[in-house]
Amino acid sequence: MGRLIILVQILLLAQSAVATTTKFVAFGDAPYFEGSDKMMSKLIEQVRSNKADFVVHVGDLGGGEPPCTLPYLEKTKKLFNSFPVPFIYTPGDNDWTDCHRVDVDPMKALANVRKTFFSTAWSLGTNKFPVQQQSLMSTFTKSSENLRWLKNEIQFVTLHIVGSDNNIIMPEEHQGRMLATLTWLKDTFETATVKKVKAMVIVMHANPGFEKKPEDRKGFESFIAALKKHVIEFKKPVLLIQGDHHKLIIDHPIMAQTPYDMEWPLPNFTRLQVYGAPDIRGVEVSVDPEKQQPFGFRSLQHIVWEYPEE
């Protein structure tokens, strides 16, 4: 009888450990090329077989003209809605800021992105979940793309921060969007503190250039300064997931001064940069707030590049 009780207790503890772990797949800078349908289908099957809780896409749907057109956005939304789990997308620079390169007005392209992907307070995917949108704030009614949701005492939030130096070449747009985004970031950290969440995951597109000098990352300097302040005050683990540079990076890039006047990485901040086309590959992220290092990473199987037939 005693052995049976011990066995039951072990099983309950194991079930409790599984229940506290959140597992999701992150990818981005994809599909990127016309004709990559087969590759995306294989990624969908990987997500299904890995039983992920949800998927996050860090932006950049393609290169050149396609992502600047409404038909391509609608086609991509249909693709995202075919994923078997809730699907979260945050915009990248190729999706609107860079559209001036193909003679499309970036602001019109941004309006199309918001209309296509953020018209409701729900995720994409076949099994949707509700999200909170910043557009509920009376001051930022246009910022429907900034989202957040809570799962297993983990706060998730998306920030509309993009590559191409965060569109600093359009000062009015850049300043307005960053005011909204930094307000959203601050409000999310404050909300997370009140709710006593155990960890936070931030999702955005851009690589902000943590390693660069301030004068070489002007489009991101206000974000990096705010993020560092919030992470230090929050004290709990924070993971930033980004794309933009199309190669895998896992590191601790925010530096802080030690009592001995030395720079040392902030121990509670981790950055994941995901793969990108032509390497359309997801990264499985696990978060267990009960562990000292709560974030785990595993690259999904490489998907062989398949060129479309001419």
C-alpha positions in Angstrom: 0.0 0.0 0.0 2.8 2.4 0.9 4.5 1.7 -2.5 1.2 2.5 -4.3 0.9 5.8 -2.5 4.4 6.8 -3.4 3.8 5.8 -7.0 0.7 7.9 -7.2 2.6 10.9 -5.6 5.3 10.5 -8.2 2.8 10.4 -11.1 1.0 13.5 -9.7 4.3 15.4 -9.5 5.2 14.4 -13.0 1.8 15.6 -14.3 2.2 18.9 -12.4 5.6 19.4 -14.0 4.2 18.8 -17.5 1.3 21.2 -16.8 3.6 24.1 -15.9 5.6 23.8 -19.1 4.5 25.8 -22.1 5.8 24.6 -25.5 5.5 26.6 -28.7 7.2 27.0 -32.1 8.8 30.2 -33.2 9.8 31.0 -36.8 9.8 33.9 -39.3 11.2 35.5 -42.4 9.1 33.0 -44.3 7.6 31.8 -46.5 9.4 34.5 -48.5 9.4 32.9 -51.9 6.5 31.9 -54.2 6.3 28.2 -54.5 7.4 27.3 -51.0 4.0 25.7 -50.2 5.5 22.2 -49.9 8.1 23.5 -47.3 5.4 25.3 -45.3 3.2 22.1 -45.4 6.1 20.2 -43.8 6.5 22.8 -41.1 2.8 22.5 -40.3 3.1 18.8 -39.9 6.1 19.3 -37.6 4.1 21.6 -35.5 1.3 19.1 -35.4 3.5 16.2 -34.4 5.3 18.2 -31.7 2.0 19.1 -30.1 2.9 22.7 -29.7 0.6 24.9 -27.7 0.8 27.7 -30.3 3.1 29.2 -33.0 4.6 32.7 -33.2 5.8 34.3 -36.5 8.3 37.1 -36.1 7.5 38.9 -39.4 8.7 39.3 -42.9 6.3 37.3 -45.1 8.4 37.7 -48.3 10.8 39.8 -50.2 10.2 42.4 -52.9 6.8 43.2 -54.2 4.6 40.3 -53.1 4.2 41.1 -49.3 3.2 44.7 -50.4 0.1 43.5 -52.2 -3.3 42.6 -50.6 -3.7 39.3 -52.5 -0.4 38.0 -51.1 -1.4 39.1 -47.6 -4.7 37.3 -47.9 -3.1 34.2 -49.3 -0.6 34.2 -46.4 -3.3 34.7 -43.8 -5.1 31.6 -45.3 -1.8 29.7 -44.9 -1.4 30.8 -41.3 -5.0 29.8 -40.6 -4.3 26.3 -41.7 -1.9 25.7 -38.8 -3.5 23.3 -36.3 -2.8 25.5 -33.2 -3.2 29.2 -32.4 -1.0 31.3 -34.6 0.5 34.7 -33.7 2.1 37.0 -36.3 3.9 40.3 -35.8 4.8 42.5 -38.8 8.3 42.8 -40.3 9.9 45.6 -42.4 9.4 43.7 -45.7 5.6 43.6 -45.0 5.2 47.4 -45.2 8.2 49.7 -44.5 10.2 48.5 -47.4 7.3 48.7 -49.9 8.6 52.1 -51.1 11.3 50.1 -52.9 8.6 48.7 -55.2 6.6 52.0 -55.5 4.0 51.1 -52.9 3.1 53.6 -50.2 4.3 52.1 -46.9 1.4 53.6 -45.0 -1.1 52.0 -47.3 0.8 48.7 -47.0 0.7 49.0 -43.2 -3.1 49.6 -43.3 -3.5 46.5 -45.4 -1.4 44.4 -42.9 -3.6 45.7 -40.0 -6.8 45.1 -41.9 -5.8 41.6 -43.0 -4.2 40.2 -39.8 -5.5 42.3 -36.9 -9.1 43.0 -37.5 -10.2 41.0 -34.5 -8.9 40.3 -30.9 -8.2 36.6 -31.8 -5.1 34.7 -32.9 -4.9 33.1 -36.3 -4.9 29.3 -36.8 -7.6 26.6 -36.8 -7.9 26.7 -33.0 -7.8 30.4 -32.1 -7.4 31.9 -28.7 -8.3 35.5 -27.6 -5.6 38.2 -27.3 -5.6 41.7 -25.9 -4.8 44.4 -28.5 -3.2 47.8 -27.7 -5.9 49.4 -29.9 -8.2 49.1 -26.8 -6.1 52.0 -25.4 -7.9 55.2 -26.3 -4.6 57.0 -27.2 -3.4 54.2 -29.6 -6.5 53.0 -31.4 -4.6 52.2 -34.6 -2.0 49.9 -32.9 -4.1 46.7 -33.3 -0.9 44.7 -34.1 0.6 45.0 -30.6 -0.8 41.9 -28.8 -0.5 40.1 -25.5 -1.8 37.0 -23.8 -1.2 35.0 -20.6 -0.6 31.3 -20.3 0.6 29.2 -17.4 1.7 32.3 -15.4 3.8 33.5 -18.4 3.2 36.9 -20.0 3.5 36.9 -23.8 3.6 40.2 -25.7 4.3 41.3 -29.3 6.0 44.6 -30.2 5.8 46.3 -33.6 9.5 46.9 -34.1 10.9 46.2 -37.5 14.2 45.9 -39.5 15.5 48.5 -41.9 16.5 50.6 -38.9 12.9 50.6 -37.6 11.7 52.9 -40.4 13.6 55.9 -39.0 13.6 57.4 -42.5 9.9 58.3 -41.8 10.4 60.3 -38.6 6.7 61.0 -37.9 5.7 57.4 -38.4 8.7 56.1 -36.4 8.1 58.3 -33.5 4.3 57.7 -33.3 4.7 53.9 -33.5 7.5 53.8 -31.0 5.5 55.9 -28.5 2.8 53.4 -28.8 5.1 50.4 -28.6 7.1 51.6 -25.6 3.9 52.5 -23.8 2.7 48.9 -24.5 5.9 47.5 -23.3 5.8 49.5 -20.0 2.2 48.7 -19.4 2.8 45.0 -20.0 5.7 44.9 -17.5 3.5 46.8 -15.0 0.6 44.4 -15.6 2.9 41.4 -15.3 4.2 42.7 -11.9 0.7 43.2 -10.6 -0.4 39.7 -11.7 2.8 38.2 -10.3 3.7 36.3 -13.4 6.7 34.1 -13.3 8.3 34.9 -16.7 7.8 37.1 -19.8 8.3 36.4 -23.5 8.6 39.3 -26.0 8.1 38.7 -29.7 9.1 41.2 -32.4 10.8 41.3 -35.8 13.9 43.4 -35.7 17.4 42.6 -34.7 18.0 45.9 -32.8 21.8 45.6 -32.8 22.5 45.1 -29.1 26.2 44.8 -29.9 26.4 48.1 -31.9 27.3 51.6 -30.7 24.3 53.8 -29.9 25.0 56.0 -32.9 24.8 53.0 -35.2 21.4 51.8 -34.0 19.4 55.1 -33.8 16.1 53.4 -34.8 16.3 51.1 -31.8 18.1 53.1 -29.1 14.9 54.1 -27.2 13.7 50.5 -27.2 17.0 49.0 -25.9 17.2 51.6 -23.1 13.5 51.0 -22.1 13.9 47.2 -22.3 17.0 47.2 -20.1 15.3 49.3 -17.5 12.2 47.1 -17.4 14.2 43.8 -17.3 16.3 45.0 -14.4 13.3 46.1 -12.4 11.2 43.0 -13.3 14.0 40.7 -12.0 12.2 37.6 -13.3 13.2 35.8 -16.5 12.6 37.6 -19.8 13.0 36.0 -23.3 13.1 38.2 -26.5 12.3 36.3 -29.7 13.2 38.1 -32.9 14.0 37.4 -36.6 15.4 39.7 -39.3 18.9 38.2 -39.8 17.9 34.7 -40.9 20.2 32.7 -38.6 19.9 31.1 -35.2 21.3 33.0 -32.2 20.7 32.2 -28.6 22.5 34.6 -26.2 22.4 37.1 -23.4 23.1 40.4 -25.2 22.1 43.1 -22.6 25.1 44.2 -20.5 24.9 45.8 -17.1 27.5 47.3 -14.7 28.6 45.0 -11.8 29.6 46.4 -8.4 33.2 46.1 -9.5 32.6 48.4 -12.4 32.6 45.6 -15.0 30.1 44.8 -17.7 28.3 41.5 -17.4 25.3 40.1 -19.2 22.0 40.5 -17.4 21.3 37.0 -16.1 17.5 37.2 -16.4 17.5 38.2 -20.1 17.8 35.8 -23.0 17.5 36.5 -26.7 16.5 34.0 -29.4 16.9 34.9 -33.1 15.1 32.4 -35.3 16.1 30.9 -38.6 14.9 32.6 -41.9 14.4 31.7 -45.6 15.8 29.8 -47.3 16.1 27.9 -44.1 12.4 27.6 -43.3 12.8 26.0 -39.9 11.0 26.4 -36.6 12.5 26.5 -33.1 10.6 24.7 -30.4 10.7 26.9 -27.2 9.7 25.4 -23.8 9.1 27.6 -20.8 9.0 26.1 -17.3 8.8 29.0 -14.8 9.7 26.6 -11.9 13.2 26.0 -13.3 16.1 28.3 -12.5 16.7 28.6 -16.3 13.1 28.4 -17.5 13.8 28.7 -21.3 14.6 25.6 -23.4 15.3 25.5 -27.2 15.3 22.8 -29.8 15.6 23.3 -33.5 13.0 21.4 -35.5 14.2 19.1 -38.3 15.7 20.9 -41.3 13.3 21.2 -44.2 15.1 20.7 -47.5 14.7 23.6 -49.9 12.4 22.8 -52.8 12.6 25.1 -55.8 9.3 25.6 -57.5 9.0 24.1 -61.0 9.3 26.6 -63.9 
